[in-house]
């Protein structure tokens, strides 16, 4: 996204880049704010602050939403077992039956 947000603080104006999140929400990249204006931000409880960028995870604490690669954490906790979630974290997708069997056999040999 090439759009910006303009902010003026004590006569110093700067433009900050806008970002688009994993679910098309718009964010303002304030990482250069202090260098440009000398100002910092205050966000009680970090309710409106992202600490990093991610193309695979979406988090909205106020709404109770946490998704990884499109899967809700509740869905993974209720329907997926440890090896399925491990496979998702390592390879980026849930395993097929054959992939899960292969992983289970490999893990069995390790322990």
C-alpha positions in Angstrom: 0.0 0.0 0.0 1.5 3.3 -1.0 -0.9 5.5 1.0 0.3 7.4 4.1 -1.1 9.0 7.3 -0.2 12.6 7.9 0.5 13.7 11.4 1.4 17.2 12.7 3.0 17.5 16.2 4.0 20.9 17.5 4.5 22.2 14.0 6.4 19.2 12.7 4.5 17.4 10.0 5.4 13.9 8.9 3.9 11.1 6.8 3.7 7.6 8.1 3.2 4.6 5.8 -0.1 2.6 5.9 0.1 -1.2 6.0 -2.6 -3.8 5.2 -2.9 -6.7 7.6 -3.6 -10.3 7.0 -7.4 -9.7 7.1 -7.3 -6.4 5.2 -7.2 -4.2 8.3 -5.3 -0.9 7.8 -2.4 -0.1 10.2 -0.1 2.9 10.5 3.6 2.1 10.7 4.8 4.5 13.5 8.3 3.0 13.7 9.7 6.3 12.3 7.5 8.7 14.4 10.1 9.4 17.1 12.9 10.1 14.7 10.7 12.4 12.6 8.9 14.3 15.4 10.5 13.5 18.7 7.1 12.1 19.9 6.3 8.7 21.2 2.9 6.9 21.5 1.0 5.7 24.5 -1.3 2.7 24.2 -2.6 1.4 27.6 -2.6 -2.3 27.6 -1.2 -2.4 24.0 -4.8 -2.8 22.8 -4.0 -1.0 19.5 -0.3 -1.9 19.1 1.1 -4.6 16.9 4.6 -5.6 17.9 5.6 -7.2 14.6 4.2 -8.0 11.2 2.9 -11.4 10.2 1.5 -12.7 7.0 0.3 -15.9 8.6 -1.2 -14.9 12.0 -4.1 -12.6 12.9 -4.8 -11.4 16.4 -7.6 -9.2 17.8 -7.5 -9.5 21.5 -10.5 -7.3 22.2 -12.6 -9.5 19.9 -11.0 -12.7 21.2 -9.7 -13.7 17.8 -6.4 -15.6 17.2 -5.9 -17.3 13.9 -2.9 -19.1 12.5 -2.9 -19.7 8.7 -6.6 -19.1 8.7 -7.4 -21.6 11.4 -8.8 -20.4 14.7 -6.9 -21.4 17.8 -10.2 -22.8 19.2 -10.7 -25.0 16.2 -7.1 -26.3 16.4 -7.4 -27.0 20.1 -10.7 -28.8 19.7 -10.2 -30.8 16.5 -6.4 -31.2 15.8 -3.9 -33.3 17.8 -0.4 -32.3 18.8 1.2 -33.7 15.7 -1.2 -32.1 13.3 -0.6 -28.7 14.9 3.2 -29.3 14.9 3.0 -30.2 11.2 1.0 -26.9 10.6 3.6 -24.9 12.4 6.5 -26.5 10.6 5.1 -26.9 7.0 2.4 -24.3 6.9 -0.6 -26.5 6.3 -2.4 -29.3 8.0 -1.1 -32.8 7.1 -2.9 -35.3 4.9 -3.6 -38.7 6.4 -0.4 -40.1 4.8 1.7 -37.1 6.0 0.4 -37.5 9.5 1.1 -41.2 9.5 4.7 -40.6 8.3 5.3 -38.0 10.9 3.9 -40.2 13.7 6.1 -43.1 12.6 9.2 -40.8 12.5 8.4 -39.4 15.9 7.9 -42.9 17.3 11.4 -43.8 16.2 12.8 -40.8 18.0 11.3 -41.7 21.4 
